[in-house]
Amino acid sequence: MKKLWLLFILLLATVTQATSLLPNLIEVKIPEETKVDSKPIYYPIYSGGIVIDSSEVILLDDQRVSKSVYAAFKTMVDSAAKDSIFLHINSAYRTFEEQLLLRINNVKRKRMKNDTLFLLISESKEFHPVTAKPGHSSHNRGTAFDISTTEKKVFVWLKENAIKYGFVRTVRSEKWHWEYLPETTDQYQYVKAKHRSWRT
């Protein structure tokens, strides 16, 4: 019974926090202090819906990249450029608020876009494209990159080379979503080799 009460209190606190944020989610901008010529700024790192750490962020391609993965990603970008492949980031590190905003925009049942509790706890399949819960996305951990793969040759290069730099695809429905998981040696661990999404 105590565990249920603790869970209820935690959920209530999360909902209260998110509700207070909703009015400010219409327009999300990168804070001025994240610009390259200013002092370092740290952002919270989330896992399982809670803050577990913080990380300095660096701007790359006008996107915030966690300093902990910046070197690996920049090395991959530079290697791709030598092959005349140019990697562009559509999204990297996201705040809790930005992940919630994505859910507001992506919710399938539009009448639920103002239902804070629904937005916080509903499964990813309730959104299109699938959108992780705020605080649960690998973007909130700073380890995920959405890379533009509109050019076929970019996806082909990533398929053949990303694993060398520690990046793997983890979402079958998203060719553009690559995560930094340097301990992974099999690029098909999450998206199996025979899955149709690997076709080009």
N, C-alpha and C positions, 0 to 999 in steps of 0.2 A: 504493500500500500504506500509506503514511504517513497518507493521508487516512482510510482505513478504520480505522486504529488510533486516530486522533484522534476519529472518530465514535463508536467503541466506548467510549473513555474518557469522553466527554461523556455518552453514554447511561447508562453505569454510574454516573456521579456523580449524574445526575438520578434514577435508580431508587433509589439509596441515600438521597438526600434525601427522596423521597416515601415510602419504606418507613418511615423514622424518624418520619414525620408521621402515618401511618395510625392508630396507637392513639389519637391525639388528635382524630380526625375525627368521632367519634360525635356530639358536640354542638359546633356552631360558634356562638359568640356574638360580637357586636360588642364590641370591647375598650372598657373603661370610658373610656379616654382620648380616645375619639372623640366624647364628648358635647360639646354646643355650648359649655358653660360652662368647658371646660378648654383647655389650651394646644393649638395646632395639632399634628396628627400627620401624618406622611407615610407613604404606602404605595408599594410597588414597582409600576412599570408594566411589563408584559410585552409582548413581541412576538416571534413565532416561537419561543416557549418559553424566552426568556432575558429577564433584566431589562435594560431599556434606559433607564430613568429612574425618577423618583419623583414623587409628586404629593400635595399636601395634600388631604385629604378633608373634606367638609362634610356634616353630617347633614341630610337632607331626606326627609320622610315615613318617618322611622326607617331610611333607607337611606343608605349612604355614596356620595356623589357627588364625583367628582374636581373639584377647584376649577377646573381648566382648562375644564370644560364647564358648570359650575354656572350661570353667568350666563345662558348661552343657554337652558338648560333651564328655569330659573326664569322667564325672560321668556315662554317658551312656556306655562308653567303659569299665569302671571298673565293672559295673553291669553285662554287657554281659559276661565278663571274668569269673565271679563267676558261670555262667551257662555253662562254657566251650565253649563260643561263642567268637570268636576273630574278632573284627571289624578293618578292614584295609582301610585307606583312599587312594583312587586313585587320588583325586583332591579336594582341598578345596578353599582357597582364590586364585583368579587369578587377575593379572594386566590387564589393558586395552590392552597392547601389547600381552599378552598371549591369551586373548580372540580373538584378531584379527588373531593370528597365527592359532588358532583352525579353524577359518573360512577359512583360506587359505587351510588348510589341508582337511576340510570337504566339501568344495564347490562341488556341483554335476557337474556343468559345468566347467571342469578343465580349459577351455580357459579363465575363468573369474578370475582366482586366482591372476592375477596381476592388476585387475581393482579395485583400492582402493575404489572408490565411491560405486561400487556394493557390495564390502565386508562390507562396513560400514552401508549401509542403507537397504539392501535386507532383506526380511522376512526370518524367521528361516527355513521355508520349503525348501528353496533353498540349504540347507545343509543337509548332512547325516553323522552321526545323526544330528537331529535338533540342531542348535547352535545359541544362542542369540547374538544380536548385541553387539559389544564392548561397555562397559559402561552401559549395560542394564541387564547383567546376574546377577543372585543372587550370583554367585561366585565372581563377582566384588564388591558385598556388603559385602562379607565375611560371608554370612549366609548359604551357600549351601555346602554340602558334597557329593562327589561321593564315595560311600562305596562299596567295592568289594562284590558282591552277587553271585559269581560263585558257592559258596557252598549253597545248598538249605536251610540248617539249619540257615544260617545267615539271609537270607531274611525272613524266618518264624519268627525268633526272633524279627527282626525289625518290622514286621507287628504286632506282639503282644505287643511289649514293647516301641517302639520309641516314641510314643505319650506321654508316661509318662514323658519323658525328654524334651518335646517340639519340637520334630522332626516329620515332616510329609512328605509324598511323594507329589510332586506337578506336576510331569511330567508323563503322562500315559505310554509313550514309554520307560521310563527309571526306571527300578526297583532299580537302584543303587543311584538315585538322591534323597537326603533327605535334607529338609531345616529346619532351626531353626525358628519356628513360635510359640513361647510359648503361645500366646494368642489364638491359635487354639485348640479347645477341641474335634473336630471331625476329626479323621484321614482320613476320606473319603470325606472331603470337596472338595478337588481338584481332586482326583482320586476316582471315585465312587466305592462303595463296590462291585457292580456287574460287574465291568470292568474285562475283562479276564486277565489283567496283574497281578491281585492279585493271580491268580492260581499258585500253586507250584507243 
